[in-house]
């Protein structure tokens, strides 16, 4: 996301963005951070099997089901980190 903000609005915009990210499923955020870190490795290279396992674990989680249910029910999800 590329945006330009006036200096006096930057802090509040960053706070809003961080809050939006933090509202997501904690398992997914953790897996995304780990995957990005892993894929950034130059040597000996990324562990692609680890990345695939992290995604699979997210898809098998209760939070994943909660996300789908909340989308269908048009409500905010209640993620529990499971």
N, CA, C and O atoms as CSV, one atom per row, in Angstrom:
chain,resi,resn,atom,element,x,y,z
A,1,UNK,N,N,0.855,-1.164,0.000
A,1,UNK,CA,C,0.000,0.000,0.000
A,1,UNK,C,C,0.902,1.227,0.000
A,1,UNK,O,O,1.754,1.375,0.875
A,2,UNK,N,N,0.719,2.082,-0.954
A,2,UNK,CA,C,1.470,3.327,-1.046
A,2,UNK,C,C,0.522,4.496,-0.847
A,2,UNK,O,O,-0.441,4.668,-1.595
A,3,UNK,N,N,0.804,5.287,0.158
A,3,UNK,CA,C,-0.010,6.460,0.440
A,3,UNK,C,C,0.897,7.584,0.904
A,3,UNK,O,O,1.996,7.345,1.403
A,4,UNK,N,N,0.434,8.792,0.737
A,4,UNK,CA,C,1.140,9.966,1.234
A,4,UNK,C,C,0.192,10.673,2.196
A,4,UNK,O,O,-0.973,10.909,1.876
A,5,UNK,N,N,0.709,11.009,3.387
A,5,UNK,CA,C,-0.086,11.688,4.393
A,5,UNK,C,C,0.656,12.923,4.882
A,5,UNK,O,O,1.886,12.963,4.887
A,6,UNK,N,N,-0.093,13.908,5.285
A,6,UNK,CA,C,0.499,15.080,5.923
A,6,UNK,C,C,1.144,14.622,7.224
A,6,UNK,O,O,0.669,13.685,7.865
A,7,UNK,N,N,2.215,15.280,7.605
A,7,UNK,CA,C,2.954,14.889,8.802
A,7,UNK,C,C,2.106,14.751,10.046
A,7,UNK,O,O,2.332,13.858,10.862
A,8,UNK,N,N,1.118,15.643,10.197
A,8,UNK,CA,C,0.287,15.596,11.403
A,8,UNK,C,C,-0.733,14.454,11.370
A,8,UNK,O,O,-1.350,14.162,12.394
A,9,UNK,N,N,-0.924,13.805,10.222
A,9,UNK,CA,C,-1.888,12.702,10.123
A,9,UNK,C,C,-1.211,11.340,10.053
A,9,UNK,O,O,-1.876,10.310,10.162
A,10,UNK,N,N,0.098,11.328,9.873
A,10,UNK,CA,C,0.810,10.071,9.688
A,10,UNK,C,C,0.639,9.117,10.868
A,10,UNK,O,O,0.336,7.942,10.666
A,11,UNK,N,N,0.825,9.593,12.073
A,11,UNK,CA,C,0.742,8.725,13.253
A,11,UNK,C,C,-0.629,8.073,13.380
A,11,UNK,O,O,-0.715,6.880,13.670
A,12,UNK,N,N,-1.690,8.824,13.170
A,12,UNK,CA,C,-3.031,8.240,13.299
A,12,UNK,C,C,-3.311,7.246,12.171
A,12,UNK,O,O,-3.989,6.242,12.388
A,13,UNK,N,N,-2.799,7.514,10.976
A,13,UNK,CA,C,-2.981,6.579,9.862
A,13,UNK,C,C,-2.213,5.284,10.114
A,13,UNK,O,O,-2.709,4.197,9.817
A,14,UNK,N,N,-1.013,5.398,10.657
A,14,UNK,CA,C,-0.233,4.202,10.999
A,14,UNK,C,C,-0.963,3.411,12.077
A,14,UNK,O,O,-1.045,2.185,11.993
A,15,UNK,N,N,-1.492,4.091,13.083
A,15,UNK,CA,C,-2.248,3.408,14.140
A,15,UNK,C,C,-3.443,2.663,13.565
A,15,UNK,O,O,-3.705,1.523,13.950
A,16,UNK,N,N,-4.169,3.291,12.653
A,16,UNK,CA,C,-5.327,2.646,12.025
A,16,UNK,C,C,-4.911,1.416,11.231
A,16,UNK,O,O,-5.573,0.380,11.287
A,17,UNK,N,N,-3.804,1.533,10.487
A,17,UNK,CA,C,-3.318,0.414,9.679
A,17,UNK,C,C,-2.887,-0.751,10.569
A,17,UNK,O,O,-3.212,-1.906,10.294
A,18,UNK,N,N,-2.159,-0.441,11.626
A,18,UNK,CA,C,-1.704,-1.480,12.548
A,18,UNK,C,C,-2.903,-2.162,13.212
A,18,UNK,O,O,-2.899,-3.381,13.384
A,19,UNK,N,N,-3.906,-1.405,13.578
A,19,UNK,CA,C,-5.111,-1.988,14.184
A,19,UNK,C,C,-5.815,-2.922,13.209
A,19,UNK,O,O,-6.311,-3.975,13.610
A,20,UNK,N,N,-5.863,-2.550,11.939
A,20,UNK,CA,C,-6.504,-3.404,10.927
A,20,UNK,C,C,-5.736,-4.711,10.759
A,20,UNK,O,O,-6.341,-5.776,10.634
A,21,UNK,N,N,-4.422,-4.635,10.757
A,21,UNK,CA,C,-3.611,-5.859,10.645
A,21,UNK,C,C,-3.792,-6.717,11.893
A,21,UNK,O,O,-3.969,-7.931,11.789
A,22,UNK,N,N,-3.750,-6.099,13.063
A,22,UNK,CA,C,-3.859,-6.831,14.323
A,22,UNK,C,C,-5.223,-7.492,14.503
A,22,UNK,O,O,-5.347,-8.437,15.283
A,23,UNK,N,N,-6.243,-7.017,13.803
A,23,UNK,CA,C,-7.582,-7.598,13.913
A,23,UNK,C,C,-7.699,-8.923,13.175
A,23,UNK,O,O,-8.713,-9.610,13.297
A,24,UNK,N,N,-6.685,-9.287,12.418
A,24,UNK,CA,C,-6.711,-10.548,11.680
A,24,UNK,C,C,-6.363,-11.714,12.597
A,24,UNK,O,O,-5.945,-11.525,13.739
A,25,UNK,N,N,-6.544,-12.915,12.077
A,25,UNK,CA,C,-6.281,-14.121,12.852
A,25,UNK,C,C,-4.810,-14.182,13.268
A,25,UNK,O,O,-3.924,-14.089,12.419
A,26,UNK,N,N,-4.543,-14.338,14.571
A,26,UNK,CA,C,-3.161,-14.344,15.044
A,26,UNK,C,C,-2.312,-15.451,14.417
A,26,UNK,O,O,-1.132,-15.236,14.140
A,27,UNK,N,N,-2.888,-16.618,14.192
A,27,UNK,CA,C,-2.130,-17.704,13.562
A,27,UNK,C,C,-1.710,-17.329,12.150
A,27,UNK,O,O,-0.599,-17.641,11.721
A,28,UNK,N,N,-2.590,-16.667,11.439
A,28,UNK,CA,C,-2.298,-16.267,10.066
A,28,UNK,C,C,-1.231,-15.182,10.034
A,28,UNK,O,O,-0.338,-15.217,9.188
A,29,UNK,N,N,-1.313,-14.227,10.939
A,29,UNK,CA,C,-0.300,-13.171,10.996
A,29,UNK,C,C,1.069,-13.786,11.292
A,29,UNK,O,O,2.061,-13.455,10.644
A,30,UNK,N,N,1.110,-14.686,12.279
A,30,UNK,CA,C,2.368,-15.344,12.639
A,30,UNK,C,C,2.918,-16.140,11.467
A,30,UNK,O,O,4.113,-16.079,11.179
A,31,UNK,N,N,2.047,-16.893,10.785
A,31,UNK,CA,C,2.479,-17.697,9.639
A,31,UNK,C,C,2.958,-16.811,8.495
A,31,UNK,O,O,3.940,-17.137,7.827
A,32,UNK,N,N,2.279,-15.706,8.267
A,32,UNK,CA,C,2.682,-14.796,7.186
A,32,UNK,C,C,4.059,-14.197,7.480
A,32,UNK,O,O,4.911,-14.133,6.594
A,33,UNK,N,N,4.276,-13.761,8.720
A,33,UNK,CA,C,5.575,-13.199,9.087
A,33,UNK,C,C,6.685,-14.241,8.926
A,33,UNK,O,O,7.764,-13.937,8.416
A,34,UNK,N,N,6.410,-15.460,9.362
A,34,UNK,CA,C,7.419,-16.533,9.257
A,34,UNK,C,C,7.688,-16.876,7.794
A,34,UNK,O,O,8.836,-17.096,7.407
A,35,UNK,N,N,6.630,-16.923,6.979
A,35,UNK,CA,C,6.785,-17.249,5.557
A,35,UNK,C,C,7.578,-16.157,4.840
A,35,UNK,O,O,8.475,-16.461,4.053
A,36,UNK,N,N,7.258,-14.903,5.100
A,36,UNK,CA,C,7.997,-13.797,4.474
A,36,UNK,C,C,9.471,-13.865,4.856
A,36,UNK,O,O,10.350,-13.700,4.010
A,37,UNK,N,N,9.729,-14.107,6.124
A,37,UNK,CA,C,11.108,-14.224,6.584
A,37,UNK,C,C,11.814,-15.387,5.895
A,37,UNK,O,O,12.956,-15.260,5.455
A,38,UNK,N,N,11.130,-16.508,5.809
A,38,UNK,CA,C,11.717,-17.702,5.183
A,38,UNK,C,C,11.990,-17.473,3.706
A,38,UNK,O,O,13.052,-17.844,3.206
A,39,UNK,N,N,11.041,-16.866,3.003
A,39,UNK,CA,C,11.208,-16.653,1.564
A,39,UNK,C,C,12.247,-15.584,1.251
A,39,UNK,O,O,12.699,-15.470,0.112
A,40,UNK,N,N,12.624,-14.802,2.257
A,40,UNK,CA,C,13.645,-13.768,2.063
A,40,UNK,C,C,15.066,-14.316,2.178
A,40,UNK,O,O,16.028,-13.618,1.861
A,41,UNK,N,N,15.199,-15.549,2.627
A,41,UNK,CA,C,16.524,-16.133,2.822
A,41,UNK,C,C,17.233,-16.312,1.488
A,41,UNK,O,O,16.647,-16.776,0.510
A,42,UNK,N,N,18.493,-15.938,1.472
A,42,UNK,CA,C,19.310,-16.078,0.262
A,42,UNK,C,C,20.082,-17.391,0.272
A,42,UNK,O,O,20.135,-18.098,-0.733
A,43,UNK,N,N,20.681,-17.709,1.420
A,43,UNK,CA,C,21.501,-18.901,1.485
A,43,UNK,C,C,21.251,-19.576,2.821
A,43,UNK,O,O,21.376,-18.906,3.847
A,44,UNK,N,N,20.924,-20.795,2.876
A,44,UNK,CA,C,20.897,-21.769,1.796
A,44,UNK,C,C,19.614,-21.740,0.975
A,44,UNK,O,O,19.415,-22.599,0.115
A,45,UNK,N,N,18.759,-20.790,1.219
A,45,UNK,CA,C,17.518,-20.670,0.465
A,45,UNK,C,C,16.326,-20.981,1.353
A,45,UNK,O,O,16.476,-21.537,2.441
A,46,UNK,N,N,15.154,-20.621,0.886
A,46,UNK,CA,C,13.946,-20.816,1.697
A,46,UNK,C,C,13.542,-22.284,1.793
A,46,UNK,O,O,13.772,-23.079,0.882
A,47,UNK,N,N,12.940,-22.605,2.913
A,47,UNK,CA,C,12.378,-23.933,3.132
A,47,UNK,C,C,10.922,-23.882,2.653
A,47,UNK,O,O,10.022,-23.527,3.413
A,48,UNK,N,N,10.712,-24.233,1.417
A,48,UNK,CA,C,9.367,-24.132,0.827
A,48,UNK,C,C,8.385,-25.107,1.474
A,48,UNK,O,O,7.190,-24.822,1.557
A,49,UNK,N,N,8.876,-26.239,1.925
A,49,UNK,CA,C,7.999,-27.194,2.617
A,49,UNK,C,C,7.471,-26.591,3.915
A,49,UNK,O,O,6.310,-26.792,4.270
A,50,UNK,N,N,8.326,-25.850,4.623
A,50,UNK,CA,C,7.888,-25.158,5.835
A,50,UNK,C,C,6.789,-24.158,5.495
A,50,UNK,O,O,5.775,-24.090,6.189
A,51,UNK,N,N,6.981,-23.393,4.447
A,51,UNK,CA,C,5.986,-22.393,4.040
A,51,UNK,C,C,4.653,-23.059,3.700
A,51,UNK,O,O,3.594,-22.570,4.094
A,52,UNK,N,N,4.705,-24.150,2.983
A,52,UNK,CA,C,3.475,-24.870,2.639
A,52,UNK,C,C,2.801,-25.420,3.890
A,52,UNK,O,O,1.575,-25.391,3.999
A,53,UNK,N,N,3.599,-25.924,4.839
A,53,UNK,CA,C,3.032,-26.450,6.077
A,53,UNK,C,C,2.362,-25.344,6.881
A,53,UNK,O,O,1.296,-25.558,7.458
A,54,UNK,N,N,2.973,-24.173,6.925
A,54,UNK,CA,C,2.375,-23.044,7.650
A,54,UNK,C,C,1.013,-22.671,7.067
A,54,UNK,O,O,0.067,-22.408,7.809
A,55,UNK,N,N,0.918,-22.648,5.748
A,55,UNK,CA,C,-0.361,-22.340,5.098
A,55,UNK,C,C,-1.379,-23.426,5.407
A,55,UNK,O,O,-2.530,-23.125,5.724
A,56,UNK,N,N,-0.969,-24.680,5.318
A,56,UNK,CA,C,-1.879,-25.795,5.608
A,56,UNK,C,C,-2.385,-25.746,7.043
A,56,UNK,O,O,-3.557,-26.017,7.306
A,57,UNK,N,N,-1.491,-25.397,7.975
A,57,UNK,CA,C,-1.905,-25.298,9.376
A,57,UNK,C,C,-2.941,-24.193,9.571
A,57,UNK,O,O,-3.871,-24.342,10.363
A,58,UNK,N,N,-2.781,-23.100,8.857
A,58,UNK,CA,C,-3.780,-22.024,8.938
A,58,UNK,C,C,-5.127,-22.504,8.419
A,58,UNK,O,O,-6.165,-22.232,9.022
A,59,UNK,N,N,-5.107,-23.217,7.301
A,59,UNK,CA,C,-6.360,-23.705,6.707
A,59,UNK,C,C,-7.046,-24.749,7.587
A,59,UNK,O,O,-8.258,-24.943,7.486
A,60,UNK,N,N,-6.285,-25.417,8.442
A,60,UNK,CA,C,-6.856,-26.443,9.318
A,60,UNK,C,C,-7.264,-25.880,10.679
A,60,UNK,O,O,-7.694,-26.636,11.550
A,61,UNK,N,N,-7.137,-24.589,10.873
A,61,UNK,CA,C,-7.384,-24.003,12.191
A,61,UNK,C,C,-8.848,-23.624,12.405
A,61,UNK,O,O,-9.613,-23.434,11.459
A,62,UNK,N,N,-9.204,-23.521,13.685
A,62,UNK,CA,C,-10.546,-23.055,14.048
A,62,UNK,C,C,-10.742,-21.606,13.617
A,62,UNK,O,O,-11.854,-21.210,13.267
A,63,UNK,N,N,-9.674,-20.815,13.638
A,63,UNK,CA,C,-9.770,-19.420,13.199
A,63,UNK,C,C,-10.134,-19.323,11.721
A,63,UNK,O,O,-10.869,-18.420,11.320
A,64,UNK,N,N,-9.628,-20.241,10.916
A,64,UNK,CA,C,-9.958,-20.250,9.486
A,64,UNK,C,C,-11.468,-20.468,9.307
A,64,UNK,O,O,-12.120,-19.769,8.531
A,65,UNK,N,N,-12.003,-21.438,10.030
A,65,UNK,CA,C,-13.451,-21.691,9.955
A,65,UNK,C,C,-14.240,-20.491,10.457
A,65,UNK,O,O,-15.265,-20.129,9.881
A,66,UNK,N,N,-13.760,-19.876,11.530
A,66,UNK,CA,C,-14.429,-18.682,12.064
A,66,UNK,C,C,-14.414,-17.558,11.040
A,66,UNK,O,O,-15.406,-16.845,10.888
A,67,UNK,N,N,-13.311,-17.395,10.343
A,67,UNK,CA,C,-13.229,-16.366,9.312
A,67,UNK,C,C,-14.242,-16.594,8.203
A,67,UNK,O,O,-14.913,-15.660,7.764
A,68,UNK,N,N,-14.352,-17.840,7.753
A,68,UNK,CA,C,-15.332,-18.152,6.698
A,68,UNK,C,C,-16.755,-17.946,7.199
A,68,UNK,O,O,-17.588,-17.369,6.502
A,69,UNK,N,N,-17.031,-18.426,8.422
A,69,UNK,CA,C,-18.380,-18.273,8.985
A,69,UNK,C,C,-18.751,-16.810,9.143
A,69,UNK,O,O,-19.860,-16.402,8.797
A,70,UNK,N,N,-17.825,-16.024,9.664
A,70,UNK,CA,C,-18.127,-14.612,9.887
A,70,UNK,C,C,-18.342,-13.875,8.564
A,70,UNK,O,O,-19.143,-12.943,8.494
A,71,UNK,N,N,-17.633,-14.288,7.523
A,71,UNK,CA,C,-17.817,-13.677,6.209
A,71,UNK,C,C,-19.227,-13.973,5.689
A,71,UNK,O,O,-19.923,-13.074,5.217
A,72,UNK,N,N,-19.635,-15.226,5.781
A,72,UNK,CA,C,-20.969,-15.620,5.303
A,72,UNK,C,C,-22.061,-14.930,6.122
A,72,UNK,O,O,-23.088,-14.515,5.585
A,73,UNK,N,N,-21.820,-14.815,7.424
A,73,UNK,CA,C,-22.810,-14.207,8.318
A,73,UNK,C,C,-22.697,-12.677,8.367
A,73,UNK,O,O,-23.455,-12.019,9.080
A,74,UNK,N,N,-21.755,-12.122,7.614
A,74,UNK,CA,C,-21.557,-10.674,7.527
A,74,UNK,C,C,-21.372,-10.018,8.897
A,74,UNK,O,O,-22.058,-9.063,9.262
A,75,UNK,N,N,-20.412,-10.579,9.636
A,75,UNK,CA,C,-20.094,-10.036,10.954
A,75,UNK,C,C,-18.583,-10.045,11.136
A,75,UNK,O,O,-17.858,-10.675,10.366
A,76,UNK,N,N,-18.122,-9.348,12.148
A,76,UNK,CA,C,-16.694,-9.353,12.450
A,76,UNK,C,C,-16.316,-10.704,13.039
A,76,UNK,O,O,-17.051,-11.253,13.859
A,77,UNK,N,N,-15.174,-11.241,12.624
A,77,UNK,CA,C,-14.739,-12.521,13.185
A,77,UNK,C,C,-14.247,-12.382,14.619
A,77,UNK,O,O,-13.776,-11.321,15.029
A,78,UNK,N,N,-14.361,-13.456,15.361
A,78,UNK,CA,C,-13.862,-13.518,16.736
A,78,UNK,C,C,-12.744,-14.562,16.758
A,78,UNK,O,O,-12.974,-15.725,17.089
A,79,UNK,N,N,-11.528,-14.130,16.400
A,79,UNK,CA,C,-10.403,-15.052,16.327
A,79,UNK,C,C,-9.855,-15.347,17.715
A,79,UNK,O,O,-9.714,-14.448,18.544
A,80,UNK,N,N,-9.547,-16.626,17.958
A,80,UNK,CA,C,-9.063,-17.060,19.259
A,80,UNK,C,C,-7.634,-17.592,19.224
A,80,UNK,O,O,-7.101,-17.996,20.257
A,81,UNK,N,N,-7.015,-17.597,18.057
A,81,UNK,CA,C,-5.647,-18.089,17.960
A,81,UNK,C,C,-5.542,-19.599,18.000
A,81,UNK,O,O,-4.537,-20.155,18.443
A,82,UNK,N,N,-6.600,-20.260,17.528
A,82,UNK,CA,C,-6.595,-21.723,17.493
A,82,UNK,C,C,-6.945,-22.224,16.113
A,82,UNK,O,O,-6.992,-23.433,15.888
